[in-house]
Amino acid sequence: MAPLVLVVTSLEDVTADLAITALNDREVPVARVDSGDIGPGLTFGARLGAGAPVWSGRLHTTTREVELGEVAAVYYRRHTPYSARFAHLPAQQRDFATAEGGGP
């Protein structure tokens, strides 16, 4: 497969939609994920070791699998805050989970 662009953003990001459309028009492979989906909807494993100048591993969503060695560029913009995953928790637990989970 040809090198692809990994777009990390929320589903509602219309600016990213325009960028993805432009990439599709140029027949550039694109994979879109939302880092806020980490868990059952988004899993990954990556390796970068001595003597290996590129990432290896896979990223899995509910609908696709991406070989990380095929990623040529990453467009990172406006992902869903991790805190949205913890909205159902009591305030103290939600604050702790958000802080430990990586962001607002």
Contacts in CASP RR format, 6 or more apart in sequence:
PFRMAT RR
TARGET T0000
AUTHOR 0000-0000-0000
METHOD contacts of the structure
MODEL  1
MAPLVLVVTSLEDVTADLAITALNDREVPVARVDSGDIGPGLTFGARLGA
GAPVWSGRLHTTTREVELGEVAAVYYRRHTPYSARFAHLPAQQRDFATAE
GGGP
1 29 0 8 1.000
1 67 0 8 1.000
1 70 0 8 1.000
2 28 0 8 1.000
2 29 0 8 1.000
2 70 0 8 1.000
3 29 0 8 1.000
3 70 0 8 1.000
3 71 0 8 1.000
3 72 0 8 1.000
3 73 0 8 1.000
4 28 0 8 1.000
4 29 0 8 1.000
4 30 0 8 1.000
4 31 0 8 1.000
4 66 0 8 1.000
4 70 0 8 1.000
4 71 0 8 1.000
4 72 0 8 1.000
5 23 0 8 1.000
5 28 0 8 1.000
5 29 0 8 1.000
5 30 0 8 1.000
5 31 0 8 1.000
5 71 0 8 1.000
5 72 0 8 1.000
5 73 0 8 1.000
5 74 0 8 1.000
5 75 0 8 1.000
6 30 0 8 1.000
6 31 0 8 1.000
6 33 0 8 1.000
6 59 0 8 1.000
6 66 0 8 1.000
6 71 0 8 1.000
6 73 0 8 1.000
6 74 0 8 1.000
6 75 0 8 1.000
7 16 0 8 1.000
7 19 0 8 1.000
7 20 0 8 1.000
7 30 0 8 1.000
7 31 0 8 1.000
7 32 0 8 1.000
7 33 0 8 1.000
7 74 0 8 1.000
7 75 0 8 1.000
7 77 0 8 1.000
8 32 0 8 1.000
8 33 0 8 1.000
8 34 0 8 1.000
8 35 0 8 1.000
8 74 0 8 1.000
8 75 0 8 1.000
8 76 0 8 1.000
8 77 0 8 1.000
8 79 0 8 1.000
9 16 0 8 1.000
9 32 0 8 1.000
9 34 0 8 1.000
9 75 0 8 1.000
9 76 0 8 1.000
9 77 0 8 1.000
9 78 0 8 1.000
9 79 0 8 1.000
10 34 0 8 1.000
10 78 0 8 1.000
10 79 0 8 1.000
10 80 0 8 1.000
11 34 0 8 1.000
11 80 0 8 1.000
13 77 0 8 1.000
13 78 0 8 1.000
15 77 0 8 1.000
15 78 0 8 1.000
16 32 0 8 1.000
16 75 0 8 1.000
16 77 0 8 1.000
16 78 0 8 1.000
19 75 0 8 1.000
20 30 0 8 1.000
20 32 0 8 1.000
23 30 0 8 1.000
24 30 0 8 1.000
29 70 0 8 1.000
31 59 0 8 1.000
31 64 0 8 1.000
31 66 0 8 1.000
31 71 0 8 1.000
33 42 0 8 1.000
33 59 0 8 1.000
33 61 0 8 1.000
34 42 0 8 1.000
34 79 0 8 1.000
34 80 0 8 1.000
35 42 0 8 1.000
35 79 0 8 1.000
35 80 0 8 1.000
35 82 0 8 1.000
36 42 0 8 1.000
36 79 0 8 1.000
36 80 0 8 1.000
36 81 0 8 1.000
36 82 0 8 1.000
36 84 0 8 1.000
36 85 0 8 1.000
37 61 0 8 1.000
37 80 0 8 1.000
38 82 0 8 1.000
38 85 0 8 1.000
40 62 0 8 1.000
41 61 0 8 1.000
41 62 0 8 1.000
42 59 0 8 1.000
42 60 0 8 1.000
42 61 0 8 1.000
43 59 0 8 1.000
43 60 0 8 1.000
44 57 0 8 1.000
44 58 0 8 1.000
44 59 0 8 1.000
44 60 0 8 1.000
44 68 0 8 1.000
45 57 0 8 1.000
45 58 0 8 1.000
45 59 0 8 1.000
45 68 0 8 1.000
46 55 0 8 1.000
46 56 0 8 1.000
46 57 0 8 1.000
46 68 0 8 1.000
47 55 0 8 1.000
47 56 0 8 1.000
47 57 0 8 1.000
48 54 0 8 1.000
48 55 0 8 1.000
48 56 0 8 1.000
54 69 0 8 1.000
55 68 0 8 1.000
55 69 0 8 1.000
55 71 0 8 1.000
56 67 0 8 1.000
56 68 0 8 1.000
56 69 0 8 1.000
57 67 0 8 1.000
57 68 0 8 1.000
57 69 0 8 1.000
58 65 0 8 1.000
58 66 0 8 1.000
58 67 0 8 1.000
58 68 0 8 1.000
59 65 0 8 1.000
59 66 0 8 1.000
59 68 0 8 1.000
60 66 0 8 1.000
81 98 0 8 1.000
81 103 0 8 1.000
81 104 0 8 1.000
82 98 0 8 1.000
82 101 0 8 1.000
82 102 0 8 1.000
82 103 0 8 1.000
82 104 0 8 1.000
83 94 0 8 1.000
83 98 0 8 1.000
83 103 0 8 1.000
83 104 0 8 1.000
85 97 0 8 1.000
86 93 0 8 1.000
86 94 0 8 1.000
86 97 0 8 1.000
86 98 0 8 1.000
87 94 0 8 1.000
89 97 0 8 1.000
98 104 0 8 1.000
END
